[in-house]
Amino acid sequence: MSSFRIEPSEEERAVLQKRARSHTGAYWEVVRARIVVLASEEISNKEIASRLDTSPQVVWKWRKRFHQEGLEGLEDRPRSGRPPSFSPRSEDGG
């Protein structure tokens, strides 16, 4: 069992369940919510990973982030690296 016990508040649980059931939300948002909902039911990381077709490491990451930061921890963080660049277009079409 993970050392990160998940005990969402009633408000957090409502948000997580809504996200987990979403058919129009972003895939990453739905999966992260499902991970946390299942983790709050004291299901092992390995079992959650199996159910959601992901790795136990991914489950551990989101379980830890929610444990430490709550719902905000499930959001994407800025990534390092070069920002996307677009080549400038000239006015004459060339």
Phi and psi restraints in degrees (range 20) as a CNS / XPLOR table:
assign (resid 1 and name C) (resid 2 and name N)
       (resid 2 and name CA) (resid 2 and name C) 1.0 -72.3 20.0 2
assign (resid 2 and name N) (resid 2 and name CA)
       (resid 2 and name C) (resid 3 and name N) 1.0 149.3 20.0 2
assign (resid 2 and name C) (resid 3 and name N)
       (resid 3 and name CA) (resid 3 and name C) 1.0 -78.0 20.0 2
assign (resid 3 and name N) (resid 3 and name CA)
       (resid 3 and name C) (resid 4 and name N) 1.0 -8.4 20.0 2
assign (resid 3 and name C) (resid 4 and name N)
       (resid 4 and name CA) (resid 4 and name C) 1.0 -96.3 20.0 2
assign (resid 4 and name N) (resid 4 and name CA)
       (resid 4 and name C) (resid 5 and name N) 1.0 92.4 20.0 2
assign (resid 4 and name C) (resid 5 and name N)
       (resid 5 and name CA) (resid 5 and name C) 1.0 -75.4 20.0 2
assign (resid 5 and name N) (resid 5 and name CA)
       (resid 5 and name C) (resid 6 and name N) 1.0 129.6 20.0 2
assign (resid 5 and name C) (resid 6 and name N)
       (resid 6 and name CA) (resid 6 and name C) 1.0 -103.2 20.0 2
assign (resid 6 and name N) (resid 6 and name CA)
       (resid 6 and name C) (resid 7 and name N) 1.0 116.1 20.0 2
assign (resid 6 and name C) (resid 7 and name N)
       (resid 7 and name CA) (resid 7 and name C) 1.0 -134.6 20.0 2
assign (resid 7 and name N) (resid 7 and name CA)
       (resid 7 and name C) (resid 8 and name N) 1.0 79.2 20.0 2
assign (resid 7 and name C) (resid 8 and name N)
       (resid 8 and name CA) (resid 8 and name C) 1.0 -68.7 20.0 2
assign (resid 8 and name N) (resid 8 and name CA)
       (resid 8 and name C) (resid 9 and name N) 1.0 149.6 20.0 2
assign (resid 8 and name C) (resid 9 and name N)
       (resid 9 and name CA) (resid 9 and name C) 1.0 -68.2 20.0 2
assign (resid 9 and name N) (resid 9 and name CA)
       (resid 9 and name C) (resid 10 and name N) 1.0 170.5 20.0 2
assign (resid 9 and name C) (resid 10 and name N)
       (resid 10 and name CA) (resid 10 and name C) 1.0 -59.9 20.0 2
assign (resid 10 and name N) (resid 10 and name CA)
       (resid 10 and name C) (resid 11 and name N) 1.0 -40.2 20.0 2
assign (resid 10 and name C) (resid 11 and name N)
       (resid 11 and name CA) (resid 11 and name C) 1.0 -66.1 20.0 2
assign (resid 11 and name N) (resid 11 and name CA)
       (resid 11 and name C) (resid 12 and name N) 1.0 -45.3 20.0 2
assign (resid 11 and name C) (resid 12 and name N)
       (resid 12 and name CA) (resid 12 and name C) 1.0 -62.7 20.0 2
assign (resid 12 and name N) (resid 12 and name CA)
       (resid 12 and name C) (resid 13 and name N) 1.0 -42.0 20.0 2
assign (resid 12 and name C) (resid 13 and name N)
       (resid 13 and name CA) (resid 13 and name C) 1.0 -61.2 20.0 2
assign (resid 13 and name N) (resid 13 and name CA)
       (resid 13 and name C) (resid 14 and name N) 1.0 -41.5 20.0 2
assign (resid 13 and name C) (resid 14 and name N)
       (resid 14 and name CA) (resid 14 and name C) 1.0 -62.1 20.0 2
assign (resid 14 and name N) (resid 14 and name CA)
       (resid 14 and name C) (resid 15 and name N) 1.0 -44.0 20.0 2
assign (resid 14 and name C) (resid 15 and name N)
       (resid 15 and name CA) (resid 15 and name C) 1.0 -64.2 20.0 2
assign (resid 15 and name N) (resid 15 and name CA)
       (resid 15 and name C) (resid 16 and name N) 1.0 -45.4 20.0 2
assign (resid 15 and name C) (resid 16 and name N)
       (resid 16 and name CA) (resid 16 and name C) 1.0 -62.1 20.0 2
assign (resid 16 and name N) (resid 16 and name CA)
       (resid 16 and name C) (resid 17 and name N) 1.0 -43.8 20.0 2
assign (resid 16 and name C) (resid 17 and name N)
       (resid 17 and name CA) (resid 17 and name C) 1.0 -66.9 20.0 2
assign (resid 17 and name N) (resid 17 and name CA)
       (resid 17 and name C) (resid 18 and name N) 1.0 -36.7 20.0 2
assign (resid 17 and name C) (resid 18 and name N)
       (resid 18 and name CA) (resid 18 and name C) 1.0 -64.5 20.0 2
assign (resid 18 and name N) (resid 18 and name CA)
       (resid 18 and name C) (resid 19 and name N) 1.0 -44.8 20.0 2
assign (resid 18 and name C) (resid 19 and name N)
       (resid 19 and name CA) (resid 19 and name C) 1.0 -64.6 20.0 2
assign (resid 19 and name N) (resid 19 and name CA)
       (resid 19 and name C) (resid 20 and name N) 1.0 -42.1 20.0 2
assign (resid 19 and name C) (resid 20 and name N)
       (resid 20 and name CA) (resid 20 and name C) 1.0 -64.6 20.0 2
assign (resid 20 and name N) (resid 20 and name CA)
       (resid 20 and name C) (resid 21 and name N) 1.0 -28.6 20.0 2
assign (resid 20 and name C) (resid 21 and name N)
       (resid 21 and name CA) (resid 21 and name C) 1.0 -92.5 20.0 2
assign (resid 21 and name N) (resid 21 and name CA)
       (resid 21 and name C) (resid 22 and name N) 1.0 -5.1 20.0 2
assign (resid 21 and name C) (resid 22 and name N)
       (resid 22 and name CA) (resid 22 and name C) 1.0 -64.4 20.0 2
assign (resid 22 and name N) (resid 22 and name CA)
       (resid 22 and name C) (resid 23 and name N) 1.0 135.9 20.0 2
assign (resid 22 and name C) (resid 23 and name N)
       (resid 23 and name CA) (resid 23 and name C) 1.0 -103.4 20.0 2
assign (resid 23 and name N) (resid 23 and name CA)
       (resid 23 and name C) (resid 24 and name N) 1.0 -9.7 20.0 2
assign (resid 23 and name C) (resid 24 and name N)
       (resid 24 and name CA) (resid 24 and name C) 1.0 -114.2 20.0 2
assign (resid 24 and name N) (resid 24 and name CA)
       (resid 24 and name C) (resid 25 and name N) 1.0 -8.2 20.0 2
assign (resid 24 and name C) (resid 25 and name N)
       (resid 25 and name CA) (resid 25 and name C) 1.0 -73.1 20.0 2
assign (resid 25 and name N) (resid 25 and name CA)
       (resid 25 and name C) (resid 26 and name N) 1.0 166.7 20.0 2
assign (resid 25 and name C) (resid 26 and name N)
       (resid 26 and name CA) (resid 26 and name C) 1.0 -63.3 20.0 2
assign (resid 26 and name N) (resid 26 and name CA)
       (resid 26 and name C) (resid 27 and name N) 1.0 142.2 20.0 2
assign (resid 26 and name C) (resid 27 and name N)
       (resid 27 and name CA) (resid 27 and name C) 1.0 -54.4 20.0 2
assign (resid 27 and name N) (resid 27 and name CA)
       (resid 27 and name C) (resid 28 and name N) 1.0 -46.7 20.0 2
assign (resid 27 and name C) (resid 28 and name N)
       (resid 28 and name CA) (resid 28 and name C) 1.0 -61.0 20.0 2
assign (resid 28 and name N) (resid 28 and name CA)
       (resid 28 and name C) (resid 29 and name N) 1.0 -36.8 20.0 2
assign (resid 28 and name C) (resid 29 and name N)
       (resid 29 and name CA) (resid 29 and name C) 1.0 -67.7 20.0 2
assign (resid 29 and name N) (resid 29 and name CA)
       (resid 29 and name C) (resid 30 and name N) 1.0 -41.9 20.0 2
assign (resid 29 and name C) (resid 30 and name N)
       (resid 30 and name CA) (resid 30 and name C) 1.0 -64.9 20.0 2
assign (resid 30 and name N) (resid 30 and name CA)
       (resid 30 and name C) (resid 31 and name N) 1.0 -46.8 20.0 2
assign (resid 30 and name C) (resid 31 and name N)
       (resid 31 and name CA) (resid 31 and name C) 1.0 -63.9 20.0 2
assign (resid 31 and name N) (resid 31 and name CA)
       (resid 31 and name C) (resid 32 and name N) 1.0 -44.6 20.0 2
assign (resid 31 and name C) (resid 32 and name N)
       (resid 32 and name CA) (resid 32 and name C) 1.0 -62.3 20.0 2
assign (resid 32 and name N) (resid 32 and name CA)
       (resid 32 and name C) (resid 33 and name N) 1.0 -41.1 20.0 2
assign (resid 32 and name C) (resid 33 and name N)
       (resid 33 and name CA) (resid 33 and name C) 1.0 -64.7 20.0 2
assign (resid 33 and name N) (resid 33 and name CA)
       (resid 33 and name C) (resid 34 and name N) 1.0 -42.2 20.0 2
assign (resid 33 and name C) (resid 34 and name N)
       (resid 34 and name CA) (resid 34 and name C) 1.0 -63.2 20.0 2
assign (resid 34 and name N) (resid 34 and name CA)
       (resid 34 and name C) (resid 35 and name N) 1.0 -39.9 20.0 2
assign (resid 34 and name C) (resid 35 and name N)
       (resid 35 and name CA) (resid 35 and name C) 1.0 -57.7 20.0 2
assign (resid 35 and name N) (resid 35 and name CA)
       (resid 35 and name C) (resid 36 and name N) 1.0 -48.2 20.0 2
assign (resid 35 and name C) (resid 36 and name N)
       (resid 36 and name CA) (resid 36 and name C) 1.0 -69.2 20.0 2
assign (resid 36 and name N) (resid 36 and name CA)
       (resid 36 and name C) (resid 37 and name N) 1.0 -39.9 20.0 2
assign (resid 36 and name C) (resid 37 and name N)
       (resid 37 and name CA) (resid 37 and name C) 1.0 -60.8 20.0 2
assign (resid 37 and name N) (resid 37 and name CA)
       (resid 37 and name C) (resid 38 and name N) 1.0 -47.7 20.0 2
assign (resid 37 and name C) (resid 38 and name N)
       (resid 38 and name CA) (resid 38 and name C) 1.0 -65.2 20.0 2
assign (resid 38 and name N) (resid 38 and name CA)
       (resid 38 and name C) (resid 39 and name N) 1.0 -38.7 20.0 2
assign (resid 38 and name C) (resid 39 and name N)
       (resid 39 and name CA) (resid 39 and name C) 1.0 -63.6 20.0 2
assign (resid 39 and name N) (resid 39 and name CA)
       (resid 39 and name C) (resid 40 and name N) 1.0 -34.5 20.0 2
assign (resid 39 and name C) (resid 40 and name N)
       (resid 40 and name CA) (resid 40 and name C) 1.0 -69.1 20.0 2
assign (resid 40 and name N) (resid 40 and name CA)
       (resid 40 and name C) (resid 41 and name N) 1.0 -17.0 20.0 2
assign (resid 40 and name C) (resid 41 and name N)
       (resid 41 and name CA) (resid 41 and name C) 1.0 -92.5 20.0 2
assign (resid 41 and name N) (resid 41 and name CA)
       (resid 41 and name C) (resid 42 and name N) 1.0 14.5 20.0 2
assign (resid 41 and name C) (resid 42 and name N)
       (resid 42 and name CA) (resid 42 and name C) 1.0 59.8 20.0 2
assign (resid 42 and name N) (resid 42 and name CA)
       (resid 42 and name C) (resid 43 and name N) 1.0 36.4 20.0 2
assign (resid 42 and name C) (resid 43 and name N)
       (resid 43 and name CA) (resid 43 and name C) 1.0 -89.3 20.0 2
assign (resid 43 and name N) (resid 43 and name CA)
       (resid 43 and name C) (resid 44 and name N) 1.0 140.5 20.0 2
assign (resid 43 and name C) (resid 44 and name N)
       (resid 44 and name CA) (resid 44 and name C) 1.0 -66.9 20.0 2
assign (resid 44 and name N) (resid 44 and name CA)
       (resid 44 and name C) (resid 45 and name N) 1.0 155.7 20.0 2
assign (resid 44 and name C) (resid 45 and name N)
       (resid 45 and name CA) (resid 45 and name C) 1.0 -58.2 20.0 2
assign (resid 45 and name N) (resid 45 and name CA)
       (resid 45 and name C) (resid 46 and name N) 1.0 -40.5 20.0 2
assign (resid 45 and name C) (resid 46 and name N)
       (resid 46 and name CA) (resid 46 and name C) 1.0 -63.1 20.0 2
assign (resid 46 and name N) (resid 46 and name CA)
       (resid 46 and name C) (resid 47 and name N) 1.0 -43.7 20.0 2
assign (resid 46 and name C) (resid 47 and name N)
       (resid 47 and name CA) (resid 47 and name C) 1.0 -67.7 20.0 2
assign (resid 47 and name N) (resid 47 and name CA)
       (resid 47 and name C) (resid 48 and name N) 1.0 -41.5 20.0 2
assign (resid 47 and name C) (resid 48 and name N)
       (resid 48 and name CA) (resid 48 and name C) 1.0 -61.3 20.0 2
assign (resid 48 and name N) (resid 48 and name CA)
       (resid 48 and name C) (resid 49 and name N) 1.0 -45.4 20.0 2
assign (resid 48 and name C) (resid 49 and name N)
       (resid 49 and name CA) (resid 49 and name C) 1.0 -59.1 20.0 2
assign (resid 49 and name N) (resid 49 and name CA)
       (resid 49 and name C) (resid 50 and name N) 1.0 -42.6 20.0 2
assign (resid 49 and name C) (resid 50 and name N)
       (resid 50 and name CA) (resid 50 and name C) 1.0 -63.5 20.0 2
assign (resid 50 and name N) (resid 50 and name CA)
       (resid 50 and name C) (resid 51 and name N) 1.0 -45.0 20.0 2
assign (resid 50 and name C) (resid 51 and name N)
       (resid 51 and name CA) (resid 51 and name C) 1.0 -64.7 20.0 2
assign (resid 51 and name N) (resid 51 and name CA)
       (resid 51 and name C) (resid 52 and name N) 1.0 -36.0 20.0 2
assign (resid 51 and name C) (resid 52 and name N)
       (resid 52 and name CA) (resid 52 and name C) 1.0 -101.4 20.0 2
assign (resid 52 and name N) (resid 52 and name CA)
       (resid 52 and name C) (resid 53 and name N) 1.0 7.7 20.0 2
assign (resid 52 and name C) (resid 53 and name N)
       (resid 53 and name CA) (resid 53 and name C) 1.0 54.0 20.0 2
assign (resid 53 and name N) (resid 53 and name CA)
       (resid 53 and name C) (resid 54 and name N) 1.0 52.5 20.0 2
assign (resid 53 and name C) (resid 54 and name N)
       (resid 54 and name CA) (resid 54 and name C) 1.0 -139.5 20.0 2
assign (resid 54 and name N) (resid 54 and name CA)
       (resid 54 and name C) (resid 55 and name N) 1.0 -173.8 20.0 2
assign (resid 54 and name C) (resid 55 and name N)
       (resid 55 and name CA) (resid 55 and name C) 1.0 -97.4 20.0 2
assign (resid 55 and name N) (resid 55 and name CA)
       (resid 55 and name C) (resid 56 and name N) 1.0 154.3 20.0 2
assign (resid 55 and name C) (resid 56 and name N)
       (resid 56 and name CA) (resid 56 and name C) 1.0 -59.9 20.0 2
assign (resid 56 and name N) (resid 56 and name CA)
       (resid 56 and name C) (resid 57 and name N) 1.0 -28.2 20.0 2
assign (resid 56 and name C) (resid 57 and name N)
       (resid 57 and name CA) (resid 57 and name C) 1.0 -66.3 20.0 2
assign (resid 57 and name N) (resid 57 and name CA)
       (resid 57 and name C) (resid 58 and name N) 1.0 -38.5 20.0 2
assign (resid 57 and name C) (resid 58 and name N)
       (resid 58 and name CA) (resid 58 and name C) 1.0 -66.6 20.0 2
assign (resid 58 and name N) (resid 58 and name CA)
       (resid 58 and name C) (resid 59 and name N) 1.0 -42.9 20.0 2
assign (resid 58 and name C) (resid 59 and name N)
       (resid 59 and name CA) (resid 59 and name C) 1.0 -60.8 20.0 2
assign (resid 59 and name N) (resid 59 and name CA)
       (resid 59 and name C) (resid 60 and name N) 1.0 -45.7 20.0 2
assign (resid 59 and name C) (resid 60 and name N)
       (resid 60 and name CA) (resid 60 and name C) 1.0 -58.7 20.0 2
assign (resid 60 and name N) (resid 60 and name CA)
       (resid 60 and name C) (resid 61 and name N) 1.0 -43.1 20.0 2
assign (resid 60 and name C) (resid 61 and name N)
       (resid 61 and name CA) (resid 61 and name C) 1.0 -59.0 20.0 2
assign (resid 61 and name N) (resid 61 and name CA)
       (resid 61 and name C) (resid 62 and name N) 1.0 -49.2 20.0 2
assign (resid 61 and name C) (resid 62 and name N)
       (resid 62 and name CA) (resid 62 and name C) 1.0 -75.9 20.0 2
assign (resid 62 and name N) (resid 62 and name CA)
       (resid 62 and name C) (resid 63 and name N) 1.0 -31.0 20.0 2
assign (resid 62 and name C) (resid 63 and name N)
       (resid 63 and name CA) (resid 63 and name C) 1.0 -63.2 20.0 2
assign (resid 63 and name N) (resid 63 and name CA)
       (resid 63 and name C) (resid 64 and name N) 1.0 -46.4 20.0 2
assign (resid 63 and name C) (resid 64 and name N)
       (resid 64 and name CA) (resid 64 and name C) 1.0 -62.6 20.0 2
assign (resid 64 and name N) (resid 64 and name CA)
       (resid 64 and name C) (resid 65 and name N) 1.0 -47.6 20.0 2
assign (resid 64 and name C) (resid 65 and name N)
       (resid 65 and name CA) (resid 65 and name C) 1.0 -61.2 20.0 2
assign (resid 65 and name N) (resid 65 and name CA)
       (resid 65 and name C) (resid 66 and name N) 1.0 -41.7 20.0 2
assign (resid 65 and name C) (resid 66 and name N)
       (resid 66 and name CA) (resid 66 and name C) 1.0 -66.6 20.0 2
assign (resid 66 and name N) (resid 66 and name CA)
       (resid 66 and name C) (resid 67 and name N) 1.0 -41.3 20.0 2
assign (resid 66 and name C) (resid 67 and name N)
       (resid 67 and name CA) (resid 67 and name C) 1.0 -57.9 20.0 2
assign (resid 67 and name N) (resid 67 and name CA)
       (resid 67 and name C) (resid 68 and name N) 1.0 -41.2 20.0 2
assign (resid 67 and name C) (resid 68 and name N)
       (resid 68 and name CA) (resid 68 and name C) 1.0 -85.2 20.0 2
assign (resid 68 and name N) (resid 68 and name CA)
       (resid 68 and name C) (resid 69 and name N) 1.0 -32.8 20.0 2
assign (resid 68 and name C) (resid 69 and name N)
       (resid 69 and name CA) (resid 69 and name C) 1.0 -125.7 20.0 2
assign (resid 69 and name N) (resid 69 and name CA)
       (resid 69 and name C) (resid 70 and name N) 1.0 -4.0 20.0 2
assign (resid 69 and name C) (resid 70 and name N)
       (resid 70 and name CA) (resid 70 and name C) 1.0 71.1 20.0 2
assign (resid 70 and name N) (resid 70 and name CA)
       (resid 70 and name C) (resid 71 and name N) 1.0 -153.7 20.0 2
assign (resid 70 and name C) (resid 71 and name N)
       (resid 71 and name CA) (resid 71 and name C) 1.0 -57.5 20.0 2
assign (resid 71 and name N) (resid 71 and name CA)
       (resid 71 and name C) (resid 72 and name N) 1.0 -34.4 20.0 2
assign (resid 71 and name C) (resid 72 and name N)
       (resid 72 and name CA) (resid 72 and name C) 1.0 -61.8 20.0 2
assign (resid 72 and name N) (resid 72 and name CA)
       (resid 72 and name C) (resid 73 and name N) 1.0 -29.1 20.0 2
assign (resid 72 and name C) (resid 73 and name N)
       (resid 73 and name CA) (resid 73 and name C) 1.0 -67.2 20.0 2
assign (resid 73 and name N) (resid 73 and name CA)
       (resid 73 and name C) (resid 74 and name N) 1.0 -17.3 20.0 2
assign (resid 73 and name C) (resid 74 and name N)
       (resid 74 and name CA) (resid 74 and name C) 1.0 -87.5 20.0 2
assign (resid 74 and name N) (resid 74 and name CA)
       (resid 74 and name C) (resid 75 and name N) 1.0 -5.7 20.0 2
assign (resid 74 and name C) (resid 75 and name N)
       (resid 75 and name CA) (resid 75 and name C) 1.0 -79.3 20.0 2
assign (resid 75 and name N) (resid 75 and name CA)
       (resid 75 and name C) (resid 76 and name N) 1.0 156.5 20.0 2
assign (resid 75 and name C) (resid 76 and name N)
       (resid 76 and name CA) (resid 76 and name C) 1.0 -68.1 20.0 2
assign (resid 76 and name N) (resid 76 and name CA)
       (resid 76 and name C) (resid 77 and name N) 1.0 144.2 20.0 2
assign (resid 76 and name C) (resid 77 and name N)
       (resid 77 and name CA) (resid 77 and name C) 1.0 -104.9 20.0 2
assign (resid 77 and name N) (resid 77 and name CA)
       (resid 77 and name C) (resid 78 and name N) 1.0 155.6 20.0 2
assign (resid 77 and name C) (resid 78 and name N)
       (resid 78 and name CA) (resid 78 and name C) 1.0 -59.2 20.0 2
assign (resid 78 and name N) (resid 78 and name CA)
       (resid 78 and name C) (resid 79 and name N) 1.0 142.5 20.0 2
assign (resid 78 and name C) (resid 79 and name N)
       (resid 79 and name CA) (resid 79 and name C) 1.0 -101.3 20.0 2
assign (resid 79 and name N) (resid 79 and name CA)
       (resid 79 and name C) (resid 80 and name N) 1.0 150.1 20.0 2
assign (resid 79 and name C) (resid 80 and name N)
       (resid 80 and name CA) (resid 80 and name C) 1.0 -80.0 20.0 2
assign (resid 80 and name N) (resid 80 and name CA)
       (resid 80 and name C) (resid 81 and name N) 1.0 169.4 20.0 2
assign (resid 80 and name C) (resid 81 and name N)
       (resid 81 and name CA) (resid 81 and name C) 1.0 112.7 20.0 2
assign (resid 81 and name N) (resid 81 and name CA)
       (resid 81 and name C) (resid 82 and name N) 1.0 175.5 20.0 2
assign (resid 81 and name C) (resid 82 and name N)
       (resid 82 and name CA) (resid 82 and name C) 1.0 -72.5 20.0 2
assign (resid 82 and name N) (resid 82 and name CA)
       (resid 82 and name C) (resid 83 and name N) 1.0 134.3 20.0 2
assign (resid 82 and name C) (resid 83 and name N)
       (resid 83 and name CA) (resid 83 and name C) 1.0 -66.8 20.0 2
assign (resid 83 and name N) (resid 83 and name CA)
       (resid 83 and name C) (resid 84 and name N) 1.0 155.0 20.0 2
assign (resid 83 and name C) (resid 84 and name N)
       (resid 84 and name CA) (resid 84 and name C) 1.0 -60.7 20.0 2
assign (resid 84 and name N) (resid 84 and name CA)
       (resid 84 and name C) (resid 85 and name N) 1.0 143.8 20.0 2
assign (resid 84 and name C) (resid 85 and name N)
       (resid 85 and name CA) (resid 85 and name C) 1.0 -125.4 20.0 2
assign (resid 85 and name N) (resid 85 and name CA)
       (resid 85 and name C) (resid 86 and name N) 1.0 149.3 20.0 2
assign (resid 85 and name C) (resid 86 and name N)
       (resid 86 and name CA) (resid 86 and name C) 1.0 -123.2 20.0 2
assign (resid 86 and name N) (resid 86 and name CA)
       (resid 86 and name C) (resid 87 and name N) 1.0 136.6 20.0 2
assign (resid 86 and name C) (resid 87 and name N)
       (resid 87 and name CA) (resid 87 and name C) 1.0 -72.2 20.0 2
assign (resid 87 and name N) (resid 87 and name CA)
       (resid 87 and name C) (resid 88 and name N) 1.0 138.4 20.0 2
assign (resid 87 and name C) (resid 88 and name N)
       (resid 88 and name CA) (resid 88 and name C) 1.0 -67.5 20.0 2
assign (resid 88 and name N) (resid 88 and name CA)
       (resid 88 and name C) (resid 89 and name N) 1.0 144.4 20.0 2
assign (resid 88 and name C) (resid 89 and name N)
       (resid 89 and name CA) (resid 89 and name C) 1.0 -98.4 20.0 2
assign (resid 89 and name N) (resid 89 and name CA)
       (resid 89 and name C) (resid 90 and name N) 1.0 135.3 20.0 2
assign (resid 89 and name C) (resid 90 and name N)
       (resid 90 and name CA) (resid 90 and name C) 1.0 -82.8 20.0 2
assign (resid 90 and name N) (resid 90 and name CA)
       (resid 90 and name C) (resid 91 and name N) 1.0 157.1 20.0 2
assign (resid 90 and name C) (resid 91 and name N)
       (resid 91 and name CA) (resid 91 and name C) 1.0 -68.9 20.0 2
assign (resid 91 and name N) (resid 91 and name CA)
       (resid 91 and name C) (resid 92 and name N) 1.0 -26.0 20.0 2
assign (resid 91 and name C) (resid 92 and name N)
       (resid 92 and name CA) (resid 92 and name C) 1.0 -89.8 20.0 2
assign (resid 92 and name N) (resid 92 and name CA)
       (resid 92 and name C) (resid 93 and name N) 1.0 7.8 20.0 2
assign (resid 92 and name C) (resid 93 and name N)
       (resid 93 and name CA) (resid 93 and name C) 1.0 81.5 20.0 2
assign (resid 93 and name N) (resid 93 and name CA)
       (resid 93 and name C) (resid 94 and name N) 1.0 7.3 20.0 2
